[in-house]
Amino acid sequence: MDGWDEETMRAVVRVCDGATPEEAFDIASAGAWLAFDAGVRNPDDRPWLFTRPHGEPERPAPTLLDRLRGRGGPRAAPPASPPPPPPAVALCHPDGRVREAALDAVRTAPELRPLLVVRCADWVAPVRGKARALLAGLPGDALFPLAGLILRLARRDRGDFARTLLEDALREGPAAGVLALTSAPDRATYRLAYRIAVDRGLLAPTELAAVAATCGDVTLQDLCAEAAVAAVGPGGAAGPDGAAVLERLLAARPPRVRSAGVTALRRAGRHGDAEPFLADRSAVVRACARYVLRQGGVDPLPLYRELCAAPATHPAAAAGLGECGDRATDAGALWALVEHPVPTVRLHAISGLRALDVVVRERLTPLLDDPSPAVVRAATRALLPEAAGIPEHLLRERSAPQRPRAVRVAADRLLRAAGRQRRPEPGYR
């Protein structure tokens, strides 16, 4: 939260009253530091409430403006020499001269370094220059705990300086610090840490393959899978772990990681090992498998025809046949598979018909009533270009409330594609 709200303002008031930032808000959160900074810089004249000592009822506190000006209560006259605000508040003060003077406190107060990072992007040049000089004088590994905040501020104008220092520190600093940041909860932080760890060669190929296969971040999947593949040398060896790297990638659940592993089979000279992936559930993986086989001198089309002879064992082979087959020769086999009792075979057969561009509206329309919602969705996608040719009364019947949800949704999509859609009936689900 970069903005400020009542909770932030209460945290500001607590710090004004002598609490440390750690006592007032979550100092592990980059957003909390930015909100605190915004809260101090945008004071208002509302009377913030606080509890009297000894359990007395709450009473109006001085406004934040009063506190920043050194007054102790709503009706108190300002003292002749108001006490200075606490360092954390002074570092965020609306007056740039106060912020600049407060930067000296950071030299002996490491807990205020997050605000030093914030001031490196200050809009006032003298404040910004002094903060940058102080930050550049810190040891490189002192920036590691500040990585989340630095990367958050890098999105702002004038926020590049601290990011550059951080990247340089990660590239030149101890490997343990870089690897520790790969476990950071902040996405920008762990992505940067992994990128630099890959550049520095801090992770073994098997570790890279494991990260690619198990993480849910697609950017990280690509980064680590490509790095692991690059470590697989000619002949399939990246040291003794070359085979293990490939097997880990080939067994991964994310399709983009499997496709990287399949593509690496060509470099490893294992073209024939791509054959099982001709019937992968992912179109990208199937395409990579066909490429690798062709590079090894094998035509995948006869293999697809053989796989489609046992469609229940290899349901996605029907889709692959459509992706590389011949219309005159293979369309009949795909239409036969549209009537197969296994839903996944019917699903991939429809995908194959679309890829082969042999969809026939009259033959595919009955699949809008298929018991499998996935098949209904696949048939709908195939029929969308032909929606205007489907009799309207057939679609209206299928949009009735008593029809299964997948059928109703399919009918409404096709009605919209044909320009005949109306508002859903009350109670439509």
N, C-alpha and C positions, 0 to 999 in steps of 0.2 A: 504494500500500500504506500504509494508515493505521496498521496494526499493526506490531509489531516482531518480528524474527526474528534468527537468528544473524548474518546478513549485516549487518543494521542495528546489532546490538550491536558487531560488529567495527568498523563505521564510528564508533560512539560512542567506542570505546576509542582509535582512531587520533586523533580530535579531542582526547581527554583527554591524549594523548601529545604534542600540539603540532601535529598536521596541521591544515590549513585544511579547512573543509567541502568546498571544491572538490576537494581531494585525496582526501577520504574517501568521497564519494558523488556521485551525479548531481544537482547543484544546479539543473539545469533542470527537474527533476521535482517537481511539487507533492507527490506522494505520498512522495517521498524525504525532504522536509523534515518532513512530518507524522510519518513513521516515526522520523526522528531525534529529534523532540520526544518521542514516546512512549517511545523507547528510553532516553532520559536520565531521564524521569520515572518509569520502571518498572525501576529497577536490581535486579539479583539478586546472589547471592553465588557465582556460578559463576566458576572461574578461567579467564579467556580467554587463549588461547595467543598468543604472538607470537615472532618469530625474534630471537635474540640478534645483536648486531653480528658482523661478520667471518664470517658463514655458520655460526655455531654452531647446534646443534640447538635446536628450540623448547622452551620451558620454561613452566611456569604463570606467567601474569601476575597482577598484583594483581586482585582482583575489582573489578567496577565500583563497588561500594559503597566499597571501599578507595580507589579513585581519586577518587571524589567527596569523600571525607573527607580527602584529602591524603596518604594513606599510599603509599609507593612500592613495597611488595612484600608478599607474603603474610605474612611474619613480622616485618616492620618495625614498630616502634612509631611511633605518630603523632607528628610533630614538634610542638614547642611552639606554633608559629604556622604551620599548614598553608597552603601557597600557594593562592591563589584558583584556581578552575577557569577554563579558557579562557572567553572571553565567549560563544561559541556554546553551550557546555555550561551556563554559568550562566544563560543565557536560558531554558533548559528545565529547570532544577534543580527537584527535588521541593519545595524550600523556597520558598514564595512571596516571602519577604523577599529571598532571593538573586535570584530572577527580577526583582523590582522594581528592585533596585539595578543589575542588569546592563543594564537598558534604556538607561542613560546611554551605554553603549559604542556604541550604534547611531548616535549623532549623528556620530561620526567613522568609522564602519565601514559604508558602504553595502551591503557584501556580506552583512550580517546583517539586512537589512530583511525578508527572508522570515520570520524569527523574530519580528520586530516585528509583522508581520501576524498570526502565530499568537497572540501574546500579546494582541492586541486582542479575542480571544474567550476569554481566560483566565477561569477560574471564580472567581478571587480579585479582588474589586472594585478594590482599590488598584492591582494589577498591570494590570488591564484599563484602568482610567482613565488611568494614565500612558502606556500604550502607545497608546491612542487619541489622546491629546493630541499625542504625537510624530508619529504617522502623519498626523494632520490638518495638521500643520505642514510636511509635505513638499510640494514642487511637484506639481501634478496629474499631469504626465507621468511623474513618478517611480513612479507606481502602475501604469503600463502593463506593465512587465516582470513585475509581480507578479500580473497579472490571473488567471492560471490558479489560483494558490494562493488568492487572495481568493475566487474563485467556488467553489472546493472547500470552503473554510471557511464559506461562506455557508449551506451545508446544515446546519451545526451550530447549537445554541443560542448566542445572543449573537454570531452571525457576520454580522449585517446591517450593522454599522457600516462595515466596510471596503468592502463591496459598494456601499453608498450613496456613499461617497467616490469609488470607481472610476467609477460611473455618472455622477456629477457632473463628474468630470474628463474623461470621454469626451465628454460633451455640450458642454463649454466649452473643451476643449483643442484643440490643433492637429489639423487634418484628417488630416495624414500619420500621426499616431499611431493614430488610429482605423482608417484603412485598412490600416495594417501589421498590426493585430490581426485583420483579416479572414482573414489567412493563418495564424493560429495553429493548431497541431496539436490543441489542446484544443477539444472541441466546444462546451462552455459559453462559452468565450472568443470563438470566432469567431461564434457565434450572437448574443451580446450586441453585438459590434462591428458586425455587419451590421444589427442592429435599430437601433442608434444612427446608423449611416451612412445608413440609409433615412430615419429621422426628421429628420436634418440635411440631407438632400438632397445627400449627398456623391457619390452614384453616378448616372451618366447613365442614362436609361431603357434604352439599348442594353446597358449594362453589367449592369443588373439582369436583363434578359431573358437575357443570356448565362449569368449565374450560375444562374438558375432552370433553364435548359435543360441545364446540364452537371453540376451538383452532384448528389451522391447523398443529401443530407440533405433529407428531406421537409419538415421545418420551414422550412428555408431556401428550398426550392422554392416553398412557399406564400408566404412573406414577400416574396421578390423578384418572383415572378410578379404578386402583387397590387399591389406598388408599381409595377411596369412598366405594368400595365394602367391604374392610376390616372393615369399620365402620358399615356395616349392620350386626347386630347380629342375632342369631338364632330367628326365628319367624318374621324376617323382620323388626326389630326395631333397629334403631340407634338413640335412643331418639325419640322425636316426629317427626323427619324429615326422618325417615327410608323409608317410602313409597315414599316421594318426591325424595329421592336420586335415588331409583330404577326407578321411572318413568322418571326421567331426563336422566338416562343412556339408558333406553329402547327406548326413543324417539330421541336419538342422530343420526345425519346423518353419522358420521364415523362408518363403520362396526365394527372396533375393539372395539369401545366403546359400541355399542349395544351388541356385543358378551359378553363383561364383565358383562353387566346388565343381560343378559339372564342367564349366568352361576350363577350369584348371586341369581337368583330365587330359586335354589336348597337349598342354605344355608338359605334362608328366608322361606323355607317350602312352596313355592308357585309354585310347579311343574306344575300345570295345566296352569298357566299363560304363559308358554313357547309355548303353542300350536300355537298361531298366528304367531310365528316366524319360524314355519316349512316352510313357503313359503316366507321367507325373500329373498331379491334380492342377498344377500351375502351368499356364500357357507359356510363361517366360522360361521356366525350366525345360519344358518340352522343346522350345525353340533352341535353347542352348544344346540340348542333347542331339538334336538333328544336325546342328552345326558341327559338333565334335565328331559325330559319325561320318559326316561327309568329308571332313578333313582327313579322316582315316580311310577314305575310299569306300565307305559303305553307304548304300542308298537306303534311307529310312522307310521309304514307301512300302516295299514288300514286307518289311517287318511290321508295319502298322496293319497291313492286311491280315497277317498271321495273328496279331494280337486281337483283332476284332473278331476272329473266329471263336475266341473264348472271352466274350465281353464282360461277363460277370467277374472274371479274375482281374481284368484290366479295363475298368469302366472309362477312364479318360483317354484310352486309345481311340475311341470314336471321335473325340475332339481333335486329336492329333492327325487322324486320317483326313478330316476335313481341312486341316491347316496345310497339308502338303499333297493331298490327293488329286485325282483327276475327275472332273465332273461326269464325264460320260461313263467312266468305269466304276466309280466309288459312290455315287449318289444313291444307287439302289441299296447298297449295303447299309448306308446310314439311315435311309427311310425304314428299312427292316428293323434296325435297332431302336427306332423311335417307339416301337411297340413292345420292347423288351420288358419282362416283368420286374426287373431291378430298376428302381427310380434313378440311381446315379448313372446307369447306362443311358436311360432316356434323356436325362439332363445333358450329358456330354454329346449324345447324338444330335440334339438340337443345336448345340454349339458348333458341331462339325458342319451341319447344314448351313448355318450362317456363314462360317468361314469359307465354305465352298460356293456360297452364293447360289444355292439351289432351293431356297425356301419357297414352298407352295402354300399360299394362304389357306386354301380349302382343306388341305391335308393336315395343317398344323392347328387350325382353329379348335378342333375337338380337344386338344391338350390343355385348353383353358379350364377344363373340368377335371384335370388329372388329380388324383388323391394326394400327390406330393406337392406341397407349396413351392419347393425349389424348381420342380418341373414347370409349374404354372408360371413362375417368374421368368424362366428361360424362354418359354413359348411367347410370353408377352414381349420380351425384348426382341425376339425374332419377328414378331408381327407388327411392331410399331411402324415400320415404314409402309406397311400394307393396311394400316388401320382404316383408312377411308373406304377400302373395299369390303370390309366386314359388315354384313347387314346390321343396322342399328338395333333392331329388335332382339338380336342374339345377345348383344352386349347389355341392353337394358335388362333382359331376363337375368343375366349373371350379376347384375349390381343390386339385386333384390336383397333385403336384410337377412333372409333365411339362408342365403348362400354362404359358404365358407369365406372367411376373411380374405384369404389369398385370391380367391376367384373375384370377389367384389373389387379389391384393389386393382386387379388386372383389367377388369372391365372398365373401371373409371380411368385408368391410364390410357387405354385404347380409345375411349370416348374423347378424352382430352386431345389425344394425338389427331383424331379425326375432326376436331373442332365442334364436337357435339356435347361437350360436358355441361352439366348443370350443377347447381348446389347440391351437396350431399343431403340425403334425407335425414330428418331429426333422428338422433340415436344411432347414427352411422358409426361403426367401429372399424 
